[in-house]
Amino acid sequence: MAVTAKSSPRTAQTRTGIGLGEGTALLVGSVLGPGVLALPHLASAAAGPASVLAWAALLALSVPVAATFAVLGTRFPDGGGAATFVARAFGARAGAMAGWWFFAAVPVGTLAGGLIGGEYVAASIGGGRATTVVVACGLLLVAFAANHAGLRMSGRLQLVLVVALAALLVTAILVAGPRTDPANFSPFAPHGGMGVVHAAGVLFFAFAGWEAVSHLSADFKEGRLLPRATALTLLIVGVLYLGLVVTVTGVLGDRAATSAVPLALLLEEGFGEVARPITAVVALALSFIAINTYIAGGARLGAALARDRALPGWFSRGAEPGQVPRRSLALMAVVTGILAVPVVGSGLDLDALMRATAACLAAVTVLAMAAAVRLLTGRARAIALAATTFTAIVVVSCGTFLLLPALLAIVGLKPAPRTAR
C-alpha cells in the first residue's frame, strides 16, 4: 500500500471553496468537540486539580503543531493531508501508514463523540442506555448526510453552531465562575506527577484536531485563509478550554472527578433547573461539530488513499478539490456501523475508545511533524522540530494503546506498488 504526494504548492487562488468563517468553524469543531464534555472528568480522575497543568501544557503544544499543519497545508494542499506530507518526506509506505492511522481513528473517534453526546442528553432528560445509543446514531446519521450534501453546506451549518456554542460556553463560565472555591484546588496533585502524565494521554483527544483539517486544505478559497483560520481557532479554543477547566475544577471540586457529566453540573450551578435542556443542546452541538469535521477530513483522506492505491481504486472518486468523495464517505459509514455493533453490545468504556483514538492521532501528528522538519526550512522548520519533540512525549503517554497504531503500521508498511516522488 502506498500514498504518493501528487499535490504541489498552491500557486493560484481557488475561486470557490471554504471561506475564513467556515474554515474556522471546521477547525474549531475538530478541536473543541465532545472531548470538552467528558475529558474534564477523565483528566480530573487521573490527576485531580493538577489536570489543569496537563490542559495548559497541551494547549501550549498545540501552537507549534497547529502552525506547522497550517504551513504544510498551505504549501502542499491535498486531500491526503498528513499522509501526503509524510509521503513527500519519507516515501509512499510511510505515507500509507499515516493515512491508515487517521482513517482508522475516524470511526472510533466519531463513535466515541456520538456516545458522549448521547450520555449527556440521556442524563438531561432522564433516559438510559437506549437513549444514549439512539442519540449517538442520530448524530452520526446527520453528520454523514451533511457531508454527503457537500463540504460548503456542512461548513455553513457548522459556522452557525460554533458561534452559538462559543457564546453559550462563555456565558456559563461567567455565570458559574463566582462560585469558585480555592479549597477545591487542594490537594493539588493527589496522584503525583504520573497522574498528570496519564491525564495528558487521554487529553490529547481534545487537541488532536489539527490534522483533521489538513485533509481539507485544498478546499480553501485561498491558501492564506488556512493560517488565518488556524490563528483564530487557537485563540477561541485557548480561551474556552482553559476557562472551562479552571471553572469546572474550582466550582465542582471532587465532583469533577466523580461525575461523568461535569459540564452539566457546571451549567446547573450557573443556570439552575433550566440547565437541563441547555445541557442537551450543548452536548448535541459539541458532538456534532467534531463528528462533522472528522467525517469530512476522513472521507477526503479515504479518496486520496484510493487514488494512491492504498485503498481499492473504486473509492477514489471525489478526490479532487471541490468534489464530494461519496464512495469513501459510504465506506466510512459502513465501517462505523460495523464497529458500533460490538461497542454498543459490550458497553465498552468511553475512556478506552478515546484513548485508542488519541493514540492513533498522536502517532499521525508526530510523524507529520517529523515530515515537516524534513520539508520546511528556516523558522518554520525550527517550530516543526519543537512540535515533533513535544508530540513524541505525548505519544509515550498513550501507553499500551499504542498497540493499535503499531498493528496498523504492519498494514501500512506492506510493499508498495509504486513509490512517491
Secondary structure, 3 states (H helix, E strand, C coil): CCCCCCCCCCCCCCCCCECHHHHHHHHHHHHCCCHHHHHHHHHHHHHHHHHHHHHHHHHHHHHHHHHHHHHHHHHCCCCCCHHHHHHHHHCHHHHHHHHHHHHHHHHHHHHHHHHHHHHHHHHHHCCCHHHHHHHHHHHHHHHHHHHHHCHHHHHHHHHHHHHHHHHHHHHHHHHHHHHCCHHHHCCCCCCHHHHHHHHHHHHHHHHCCHHHHHCCHHHECCCCHHHHHHHHHHHHHHHHHHHHHHHHHHHHCCHHHHCCCHHHHHHHHHHHHHHHHHHHHHHHHHHHHHHHHHHHHHHHHHHHHHHCCCCCHHHHCCCCCCCCCHHHHHHHHHHHHHHHHHHHHHCCCHHHHHHHHHHHHHHHHHHHHHHHHHHCCHHHHHHHHHHHHHHHHHHHCCHHHHHHHHHHHHHHCCCCCCCCC
